[in-house]
């Protein structure tokens, strides 16, 4: 409990400066957007049509949203209160810009935008002065999002002859020129194959998308069609334009493929941005692109700002990992090594500190390379994937148990090597430092905290070198305290001289190792069920037999040790092959079930969890299983779904990435009104859940 409070406090302190600055703007009278209503006419005739425009002047660094906001956000809305004889049409949306934020991609506008609306005047409207009024609401975002709104009004006179408002006309015509025309759009088709969508567009006769074009992007009107953050590969061939798209999770058909194509084309020697509307026929493919058609598309550019943020967050995340309960038992071995060498030669301390760093970096970079390779093969994986293998979990449980037996003095490792000479003894010590670093990372990787989660979320959608660099930075954070002590051992020298207290200290450290082994056995029991648990406990029994046999002499020692090892290996392999029956206390999660519950108008809470995730289990025991939270769920009709990622599940992995997360824990609250889902913090409290329920049902 104390650990969770310290971690939460550290997260709040780091995030406070940014959040405080943004919240101060929200709580003060300062507005991020200034709104006004402009009109193309000062005087109109009965039966006339003209445009008004909602002009939004947006503070630098902030943005509002398009009709499809992308992965998050809300579009701007206008509610009109017009006098008799006036009728408003729909908003005409200028083509949007792309606003990436980590793994999320949003569509909207920065600096200034005018949203035109056509007004129809009735033939029998009353002549004279009229006031057009309405209320506009929008969401404006930077690092946080603020809902704003304003009353808007414009004045027109109904008379015999029209009079143009030049300023308003200029603003509205510029906005209309940036919007696509929908009446004579090109013939198009949209076909799905697996997880890919192919948009094919016939080349129009006007030559708009022939010749030299660049920076093409497809913006669908529906937010449920494509993965907005995925790369869009395109090719312009003789038959027309082809765009390769990644389908969004849960996309069933292509019937809502209407949208906007934006691109730059060279006109009169200058690059100009154009936008055309496409309404593709579902399931149609106008032509088959050539085999290497999409190979010419340029990759996503590297973002130096995102990289810098990822490195800083990764380093902080590595530091926080030192406090994680799943890491501390392993690092206690390193602490014992420092104690034993507190009065040793400085060069030896420095060497072991650097070798420990090398082991940590090797493990982190190795995990990153594995992730990159699996990602390139199309595998949906996330950080901590190594503990999804029951075999690895079982081997780690045996290793921790063996280390615990060793710390209690039941057997010694390396005594014969030490007797062979100081050279072999030193090599054994260096290897121990390196292996401690490796082992620390293997069990530390699933324990992603708030900083590490943010860094990994950003890095997983970046190129491979960025992913590897971020992983290395996390390793530097994990190893930094120990490397610092190895070069500045002044504090260590204050410890008492070696003696019997070191033996007791070593024995005490055995119990955190046994605790970690028990946790891993429990993880294996969830993954493999009672059968797998039985095999793993049998492997631990065989390990105990091997340890006992080391005290024998002669042939009995060798035969007993070999037999025990064979039984132990066979048992852990059988444990790794077993699988648990799914017996969930809550309803099982699926994208289809979420859609059904949302269609019924119910709020939905989804818990993405895993048995090997310590933070997940902490949240479950301290918050999610509390009476207050359970009563709040029941009283408000919240449907609770559990997405159990203990064993590999590609659908769950895709959903986690779709919510912009790198791993578990992940908690998502879907409001009852069908609004955008809310991502809750990785460390929960009763008040956080209760407040989220209140927001979801109101």
C-alpha positions in Angstrom: 0.0 0.0 0.0 2.8 2.4 0.8 4.5 1.5 -2.5 1.4 2.4 -4.5 1.0 5.7 -2.6 4.6 6.6 -3.2 4.3 5.8 -6.9 1.1 7.7 -7.3 2.6 10.7 -5.5 5.7 10.7 -7.8 3.4 10.6 -10.9 1.4 13.5 -9.7 4.4 15.6 -8.8 6.0 15.0 -12.3 2.7 15.7 -14.1 1.6 18.7 -11.9 3.5 21.5 -13.7 2.0 20.7 -17.1 -1.4 20.0 -15.8 -1.5 23.0 -13.5 -0.7 25.4 -16.3 -3.4 23.9 -18.5 -6.0 23.8 -15.7 -5.3 27.4 -14.8 -6.3 28.4 -18.3 -9.5 26.3 -17.9 -10.4 27.7 -14.5 -9.7 31.4 -15.5 -11.6 33.6 -17.9 -8.9 33.0 -20.6 -10.3 31.4 -23.7 -8.4 29.3 -26.1 -10.8 30.1 -29.0 -12.5 33.3 -30.0 -15.7 32.7 -32.0 -17.7 35.0 -34.2 -20.2 34.7 -37.0 -19.5 36.3 -40.4 -21.9 36.6 -43.3 -21.5 36.9 -47.0 -24.5 39.4 -47.3 -25.6 42.5 -45.5 -28.9 42.5 -47.5 -30.7 39.5 -48.9 -33.8 39.1 -51.1 -36.8 36.8 -50.4 -36.1 33.3 -51.8 -32.3 34.0 -51.7 -29.5 31.7 -50.6 -26.3 32.9 -48.9 -23.6 31.7 -46.5 -22.7 32.5 -42.9 -19.5 31.2 -41.4 -18.5 30.3 -37.8 -15.0 31.8 -37.5 -12.8 30.2 -34.8 -9.6 32.0 -34.0 -7.5 29.4 -32.1 -4.6 30.0 -29.7 -1.2 28.9 -31.0 -0.5 25.3 -30.1 -4.1 24.4 -29.7 -6.6 22.8 -32.2 -10.2 22.1 -32.7 -11.7 19.1 -34.6 -13.1 18.1 -37.9 -16.4 16.2 -38.4 -14.5 13.0 -37.8 -12.1 13.9 -35.0 -9.9 10.8 -35.4 -8.9 8.8 -32.4 -10.3 11.3 -29.9 -12.0 14.6 -29.7 -15.4 16.0 -30.6 -16.5 18.0 -33.7 -17.7 21.6 -33.5 -21.5 21.9 -33.3 -24.0 24.8 -33.9 -27.5 25.0 -32.6 -29.4 27.7 -34.4 -32.2 30.1 -33.2 -33.2 31.7 -36.5 -36.1 34.1 -37.1 -39.1 32.9 -39.1 -38.3 32.6 -42.8 -34.6 31.5 -42.4 -33.4 27.9 -42.5 -29.8 26.7 -41.9 -28.1 23.8 -43.7 -25.3 21.6 -42.5 -21.8 22.7 -41.8 -19.5 22.7 -44.9 -16.2 21.3 -43.5 -12.9 22.5 -45.0 -10.3 19.7 -45.4 -8.6 19.0 -42.0 -5.0 18.8 -40.9 -3.4 15.8 -39.0 -2.5 16.2 -35.4 -0.5 13.2 -34.1 -0.1 12.8 -30.3 2.0 9.8 -29.4 0.1 6.7 -30.8 -3.1 8.7 -31.4 -4.0 10.7 -34.6 -6.6 13.4 -34.6 -8.1 15.5 -37.4 -8.9 19.2 -37.1 -7.8 22.8 -37.4 -5.2 25.1 -35.9 -4.8 28.9 -35.9 -8.0 29.8 -37.6 -10.9 28.1 -39.4 -14.2 29.3 -40.9 -17.0 26.7 -41.0 -19.5 27.9 -43.7 -23.3 27.2 -43.4 -25.8 27.9 -46.2 -28.8 29.9 -45.1 -32.1 29.6 -47.2 -34.4 32.6 -47.1 -38.1 31.9 -47.6 -39.9 33.7 -50.4 -42.5 35.0 -48.0 -40.1 36.2 -45.3 -40.9 39.5 -43.7 -38.8 42.4 -45.1 -36.7 44.4 -42.7 -33.9 43.9 -40.2 -33.2 40.3 -38.8 -30.8 38.9 -36.3 -29.4 35.4 -36.9 -28.4 33.8 -33.6 -27.1 30.5 -32.4 -24.9 28.8 -29.9 -21.7 27.0 -30.9 -19.8 24.4 -28.9 -16.3 22.9 -29.6 -13.5 21.0 -28.0 -10.1 22.7 -28.0 -7.0 20.6 -27.2 -3.3 20.9 -26.6 -1.9 18.4 -24.0 -5.4 18.5 -22.3 -8.8 19.3 -23.9 -11.2 22.0 -22.8 -14.8 22.2 -23.9 -15.8 25.8 -24.8 -18.8 27.5 -26.4 -20.1 30.9 -27.3 -23.3 32.6 -28.4 -23.0 33.8 -32.0 -25.0 36.3 -34.0 -25.0 38.2 -37.3 -27.3 40.8 -38.8 -29.0 40.9 -42.3 -31.6 43.0 -43.9 -34.3 41.6 -46.2 -34.7 44.1 -49.0 -35.2 44.5 -52.7 -31.5 44.3 -53.8 -28.7 42.1 -52.4 -25.7 43.8 -50.8 -22.4 41.9 -50.3 -20.4 41.9 -47.1 -16.9 41.9 -48.6 -14.9 40.8 -45.5 -17.3 38.0 -44.8 -17.4 36.9 -48.4 -13.7 36.7 -48.6 -13.4 34.5 -45.4 -16.3 32.2 -46.5 -15.1 31.8 -50.1 -11.6 30.9 -48.9 -13.2 28.2 -46.6 -15.4 26.9 -49.4 -12.4 26.6 -51.7 -10.7 24.4 -49.0 -13.7 22.1 -48.8 -14.3 19.2 -51.3 -17.2 19.3 -53.7 -19.5 16.3 -53.3 -21.8 16.4 -56.4 -19.4 15.2 -59.1 -16.9 13.2 -57.3 -14.9 10.5 -59.1 -15.9 6.9 -59.3 -14.4 4.9 -56.5 -14.5 1.5 -54.8 -13.5 0.2 -51.3 -12.7 -3.5 -50.7 -11.6 -5.2 -47.6 -9.1 -8.1 -47.6 -8.2 -9.4 -44.1 -7.1 -6.4 -42.1 -6.4 -4.2 -45.1 -8.6 -1.9 -47.1 -8.0 -1.0 -50.7 -9.5 2.3 -52.0 -9.4 2.6 -55.7 -10.3 5.9 -57.5 -10.8 6.4 -61.2 -8.8 9.2 -62.7 -11.3 12.1 -63.4 -11.4 13.8 -66.7 -10.5 17.2 -65.2 -6.9 16.0 -64.6 -7.0 17.0 -60.9 -5.2 13.9 -59.6 -3.1 13.1 -62.7 0.4 14.2 -63.2 2.6 15.1 -60.2 1.0 14.9 -56.7 2.4 14.5 -53.2 1.3 14.2 -49.5 -1.9 12.4 -50.3 -4.2 11.4 -47.4 -7.6 9.9 -47.0 -9.9 11.2 -44.3 -13.0 9.1 -43.9 -16.2 10.6 -42.5 -16.7 7.6 -40.3 -14.4 7.2 -37.3 -14.9 3.4 -37.3 -13.4 2.6 -40.7 -9.6 2.9 -40.6 -6.7 2.9 -38.1 -6.1 6.6 -38.2 -2.4 6.3 -37.0 -1.4 3.7 -39.6 0.6 4.7 -42.6 -1.4 5.2 -45.8 0.5 3.9 -48.8 -0.7 5.1 -52.2 0.2 4.8 -55.8 -1.0 6.7 -58.9 -1.2 4.3 -61.9 -2.6 4.5 -65.4 -6.0 3.2 -64.3 -6.3 5.6 -61.4 -5.3 6.1 -57.8 -4.9 3.2 -55.3 -4.7 3.8 -51.5 -3.7 0.9 -49.1 -5.3 1.4 -45.6 -5.3 -0.4 -42.3 -8.8 -1.4 -41.1 -9.8 -0.3 -37.7 -10.5 -3.0 -35.0 -14.1 -4.1 -35.3 -14.7 -2.9 -38.9 -17.3 -5.2 -40.4 -18.0 -3.8 -43.8 -17.0 -0.9 -46.1 -20.4 0.7 -46.5 -19.4 3.9 -44.7 -16.3 4.6 -46.8 -17.3 8.2 -47.9 -14.6 10.7 -47.1 -12.1 13.2 -48.4 -8.9 12.8 -50.3 -6.4 15.6 -49.8 -3.2 16.0 -51.8 -0.8 18.6 -53.2 -0.6 19.1 -56.9 1.6 21.3 -59.0 -0.4 24.1 -60.7 1.3 26.9 -62.5 4.6 25.9 -61.1 3.4 26.0 -57.5 2.3 23.2 -55.1 -1.3 23.7 -54.1 -3.4 21.7 -51.7 -6.6 20.2 -53.2 -9.5 18.2 -51.7 -12.0 15.9 -53.4 -14.9 13.9 -52.0 -15.1 10.2 -52.7 -18.1 8.0 -52.1 -16.7 4.5 -52.9 -18.9 1.5 -53.7 -18.6 -1.0 -50.9 -16.7 -4.2 -51.9 -15.7 -2.8 -55.3 -12.2 -2.7 -56.8 -11.9 -0.7 -59.9 -8.5 -2.1 -60.9 -5.7 -4.3 -59.4 -2.6 -2.3 -58.4 0.8 -3.6 -59.6 2.7 -5.8 -57.2 5.2 -3.1 -56.1 2.7 -0.2 -56.3 3.0 0.8 -52.7 6.7 0.4 -52.3 7.3 4.0 -53.5 5.4 5.6 -50.7 7.7 7.5 -48.3 7.9 6.3 -44.7 6.5 8.2 -41.8 9.0 11.0 -40.9 11.0 10.8 -37.7 9.8 13.2 -35.0 12.6 14.6 -32.9 10.3 16.0 -30.3 8.5 12.7 -29.8 11.8 10.9 -29.6 13.1 13.3 -26.8 9.9 12.9 -24.8 10.2 9.1 -25.1 13.8 9.0 -23.9 13.1 11.1 -20.9 10.0 9.1 -19.9 11.9 5.9 -20.5 14.7 6.9 -18.2 12.2 7.9 -15.5 10.3 4.7 -16.0 13.5 2.7 -15.5 14.2 4.5 -12.2 10.6 3.8 -11.0 11.1 0.1 -11.9 13.5 -0.2 -9.0 10.6 0.3 -6.6 8.4 -2.4 -8.3 7.7 -5.4 -6.0 8.4 -7.8 -8.9 11.8 -6.3 -9.4 13.0 -5.8 -5.8 13.7 -9.5 -5.1 16.1 -9.7 -8.0 17.8 -6.4 -7.2 18.3 -7.5 -3.6 20.9 -9.9 -5.0 22.7 -6.8 -6.4 22.4 -5.1 -3.0 24.0 -8.1 -1.3 26.9 -7.9 -3.8 27.4 -4.2 -2.9 27.4 -5.1 0.8 29.9 -7.9 0.4 32.2 -5.6 -1.6 31.7 -2.4 0.5 35.2 -2.6 1.7 36.7 -4.1 -1.4 38.9 -2.5 -4.1 37.3 0.4 -5.9 38.2 -0.9 -9.4 36.3 -4.1 -8.6 33.2 -2.2 -7.6 33.3 -0.1 -10.7 33.8 -3.1 -12.9 30.9 -5.0 -11.4 28.7 -1.9 -11.7 29.4 -1.5 -15.4 29.0 -5.3 -16.0 25.6 -5.1 -14.3 24.7 -2.2 -16.6 25.8 -4.3 -19.5 23.5 -7.1 -18.5 20.6 -4.7 -18.1 21.2 -3.0 -21.5 21.7 -6.4 -23.2 18.3 -7.6 -21.9 16.4 -4.4 -22.7 17.9 -4.1 -26.2 17.2 -7.8 -26.7 13.6 -7.4 -25.8 13.3 -4.4 -28.1 14.8 -6.2 -31.0 12.5 -9.1 -30.4 9.5 -6.8 -30.4 10.7 -5.1 -33.6 11.1 -8.5 -35.3 7.7 -9.8 -34.2 6.1 -6.5 -35.2 7.7 -6.7 -38.7 6.2 -10.2 -39.0 2.7 -8.7 -38.2 2.5 -10.2 -34.7 0.3 -8.1 -32.3 2.6 -8.0 -29.2 3.1 -5.7 -26.3 5.7 -5.1 -23.6 5.9 -8.0 -21.1 5.1 -10.6 -23.7 7.8 -12.9 -22.3 5.6 -13.8 -19.3 2.8 -14.9 -21.6 4.7 -18.1 -22.0 3.9 -20.6 -19.2 7.2 -22.4 -19.9 9.2 -19.2 -19.2 7.1 -18.5 -16.1 7.8 -22.0 -14.8 11.5 -21.7 -15.5 11.7 -18.4 -13.7 9.8 -19.9 -10.7 12.4 -22.7 -10.5 15.2 -20.2 -10.9 13.9 -18.0 -8.0 13.4 -21.0 -5.8 17.0 -22.2 -6.5 18.3 -18.8 -5.7 16.4 -18.8 -2.5 17.9 -22.2 -1.5 21.3 -20.9 -2.3 20.9 -17.8 -0.2 19.8 -20.0 2.7 23.1 -21.9 2.3 21.6 -25.2 1.3 24.1 -25.4 -1.5 26.9 -23.2 -2.9 27.6 -22.3 -6.5 31.1 -21.9 -7.8 33.1 -23.3 -4.9 35.0 -25.7 -7.2 35.6 -22.9 -9.7 37.0 -20.7 -6.9 39.4 -23.5 -5.8 40.7 -23.6 -9.4 42.2 -20.2 -9.0 41.5 -16.5 -8.6 41.1 -16.0 -12.4 38.1 -18.4 -12.5 36.6 -16.8 -9.3 36.8 -13.4 -10.8 35.2 -14.6 -14.0 32.4 -16.2 -12.0 31.8 -12.8 -10.2 31.6 -10.9 -13.5 29.2 -13.4 -14.9 27.1 -13.2 -11.8 26.9 -9.4 -12.2 25.9 -9.7 -15.8 23.3 -12.4 -15.2 21.8 -10.3 -12.3 21.2 -7.5 -14.8 19.6 -9.9 -17.3 17.3 -11.5 -14.7 16.2 -8.1 -13.3 15.0 -7.0 -16.8 13.2 -10.3 -17.5 10.9 -9.8 -14.5 10.9 -6.0 -14.6 9.6 -5.6 -18.1 5.9 -6.5 -17.3 5.9 -4.0 -14.4 5.5 -0.9 -16.6 4.7 2.1 -14.5 3.2 5.4 -15.6 6.4 6.8 -17.2 7.5 3.6 -18.9 3.9 3.1 -20.2 4.0 6.5 -21.9 7.4 6.0 -23.3 6.6 2.6 -24.7 3.2 3.8 -26.1 5.1 6.4 -28.1 8.0 4.1 -29.1 5.9 1.2 -30.3 4.6 3.3 -33.2 8.0 4.7 -34.1 10.7 3.2 -36.4 12.9 0.3 -35.0 15.9 2.5 -34.0 13.7 4.7 -31.9 12.2 1.6 -30.1 15.6 0.2 -29.4 16.9 3.6 -28.1 13.9 4.0 -25.8 14.4 0.5 -24.4 18.1 1.3 -23.8 17.1 4.5 -22.0 14.8 2.5 -19.7 17.7 0.2 -18.9 19.9 3.1 -18.0 17.3 4.3 -15.6 17.0 0.9 -14.0 20.8 0.5 -13.6 21.6 4.1 -12.8 21.4 3.9 -8.9 23.8 0.9 -8.8 26.3 2.3 -11.3 26.3 5.5 -9.3 27.1 3.6 -6.1 29.8 1.6 -7.8 31.6 4.8 -8.7 30.7 6.6 -5.5 31.0 4.0 -2.8 31.3 6.5 0.1 27.9 5.6 1.5 28.7 1.8 1.3 31.9 2.3 3.3 29.8 3.4 6.2 28.5 -0.1 6.6 30.0 -2.2 9.3 32.9 -4.6 8.6 32.1 -8.0 7.1 31.0 -10.5 9.7 28.1 -12.7 10.8 25.6 -10.0 10.1 26.3 -10.5 6.4 25.3 -14.2 6.7 22.0 -13.3 8.3 21.4 -10.5 5.7 22.0 -13.1 2.9 19.6 -15.5 4.5 16.9 -12.8 4.9 17.2 -12.0 1.2 16.1 -15.6 0.4 12.5 -14.9 1.4 11.8 -12.2 -1.2 13.1 -14.7 -3.8 10.6 -17.3 -2.4 7.9 -14.7 -2.5 8.6 -14.0 -6.2 8.6 -17.7 -6.9 5.2 -18.1 -5.3 3.9 -15.2 -7.4 5.2 -16.9 -10.6 3.6 -20.2 -9.5 0.3 -18.4 -9.1 0.7 -16.8 -12.6 1.4 -20.2 -14.0 -1.8 -21.6 -12.3 -3.9 -18.9 -14.0 -2.3 -19.7 -17.4 -2.3 -23.5 -17.2 -5.0 -24.4 -14.7 -4.8 -27.2 -12.0 -3.0 -29.6 -14.3 -0.2 -27.2 -15.1 0.0 -26.1 -11.4 0.5 -29.8 -10.4 3.3 -30.3 -12.9 5.1 -27.1 -11.8 4.9 -28.0 -8.1 6.3 -31.4 -9.1 9.2 -29.6 -10.8 9.9 -27.6 -7.7 9.9 -30.9 -5.7 12.4 -32.3 -8.2 14.5 -29.1 -7.7 14.5 -29.8 -3.9 15.6 -33.4 -4.6 18.5 -32.1 -6.8 19.6 -29.6 -4.0 19.5 -32.5 -1.5 21.5 -34.8 -3.8 24.4 -32.2 -3.9 25.1 -33.2 -0.3 25.8 -36.8 -1.3 29.1 -38.2 -2.3 30.5 -40.3 -5.2 28.2 -42.0 -7.7 25.1 -41.5 -5.6 25.5 -37.7 -5.9 25.8 -37.8 -9.7 23.0 -40.3 -10.4 20.6 -38.5 -8.0 21.4 -35.1 -9.4 20.9 -36.3 -13.0 17.6 -38.1 -12.2 16.3 -35.1 -10.4 17.2 -32.7 -13.2 15.5 -35.0 -15.8 12.3 -35.1 -13.7 12.4 -31.4 -13.2 12.9 -30.6 -16.9 10.1 -33.0 -17.9 7.7 -31.6 -15.3 8.3 -27.9 -16.2 7.8 -28.8 -19.9 4.5 -30.5 -19.2 3.5 -27.5 -17.1 4.3 -25.2 -20.0 2.1 -27.2 -22.3 -1.0 -27.2 -20.1 -3.7 -24.5 -20.5 -6.2 -23.1 -18.1 -10.0 -23.3 -18.5 -11.4 -19.8 -18.7 -13.4 -19.3 -15.6 -14.0 -15.6 -15.4 -16.0 -14.0 -12.5 -16.9 -11.1 -14.8 -18.3 -11.1 -18.3 -15.7 -11.8 -21.0 -14.6 -8.9 -23.2 -15.0 -8.8 -26.9 -15.4 -5.9 -29.4 -18.8 -7.3 -30.5 -20.0 -7.4 -26.9 -18.9 -3.8 -26.3 -20.8 -2.7 -29.4 -23.9 -4.5 -28.3 -23.9 -3.0 -24.8 -23.2 0.5 -26.2 -26.1 0.1 -28.6 -28.3 -0.6 -25.6 -27.2 2.7 -24.1 -25.4 1.2 -21.1 -22.1 2.5 -19.7 -19.3 -0.1 -20.1 -16.2 -0.6 -18.0 -13.4 -2.7 -19.5 -10.5 -4.1 -17.5 -7.5 -5.1 -19.6 -5.5 -7.2 -17.1 -3.1 -10.2 -16.8 -2.2 -12.5 -14.0 1.5 -11.6 -14.4 0.8 -7.9 -14.0 1.5 -6.9 -10.4 -0.2 -3.5 -10.8 -3.3 -5.2 -12.2 -3.6 -7.4 -9.2 -3.0 -4.6 -6.8 -5.8 -2.6 -8.4 -8.1 -5.6 -8.3 -7.6 -6.3 -4.6 -7.6 -2.7 -3.3 -10.1 -1.0 -5.6 -12.0 -3.0 -8.1 -13.1 -5.6 -5.6 -14.1 -3.1 -2.9 -17.7 -2.9 -1.9 -17.9 0.8 -2.8 -16.9 0.2 -6.4 -19.1 -2.9 -6.8 -22.1 -1.1 -5.4 -21.4 1.9 -7.7 -21.3 -0.4 -10.8 -24.5 -2.1 -9.8 -26.4 1.0 -8.9 -25.6 2.7 -12.2 -26.1 -0.4 -14.4 -22.5 -0.4 -15.6 -21.5 -3.5 -17.6 -18.1 -4.8 -16.5 -16.1 -6.7 -19.0 -12.7 -8.3 -18.4 -10.1 -8.7 -21.2 -7.7 -11.3 -19.7 -4.3 -11.0 -21.5 -2.5 -13.6 -19.2 -2.2 -15.9 -22.2 -1.5 -14.5 -25.7 -4.6 -13.1 -27.4 -4.1 -11.1 -30.6 -7.5 -9.4 -30.4 -6.8 -8.0 -27.0 -3.3 -6.9 -28.0 -4.8 -5.0 -31.0 -7.3 -3.4 -28.7 -4.6 -2.3 -26.2 -2.7 -0.7 -29.0 -5.8 0.9 -30.4 -6.3 2.7 -27.1 -2.8 4.0 -27.3 -1.3 1.8 -24.6 1.8 -0.4 -24.6 0.5 -3.0 -22.1 -1.6 -3.6 -19.0 -3.0 -2.4 -16.8 -5.5 -0.5 -19.0 -8.9 0.6 -17.9 -11.5 2.0 -20.3 -14.9 3.6 -19.4 -17.4 3.9 -22.2 -20.1 6.5 -21.5 -23.8 5.7 -21.8 -24.5 8.4 -24.4 -22.2 6.8 -26.9 -19.3 9.4 -26.5 -15.6 8.7 -26.8 -14.2 6.2 -24.3 -12.2 7.5 -21.3 -8.9 6.0 -20.4 -8.4 5.8 -16.6 -5.0 6.0 -14.9 -2.9 2.8 -14.5 -3.0 3.1 -10.6 -6.7 3.2 -9.5 -8.4 4.5 -6.5 -12.0 4.2 -5.3 -12.7 7.9 -6.0 -11.3 7.6 -9.6 -13.7 4.8 -10.4 -16.7 6.4 -8.8 -16.0 9.7 -10.5 -15.6 7.9 -13.9 -19.0 6.1 -13.3 -20.7 9.4 -12.5 -19.3 11.0 -15.7 -20.3 8.0 -17.8 -24.0 8.0 -16.8 -24.6 11.8 -16.8 
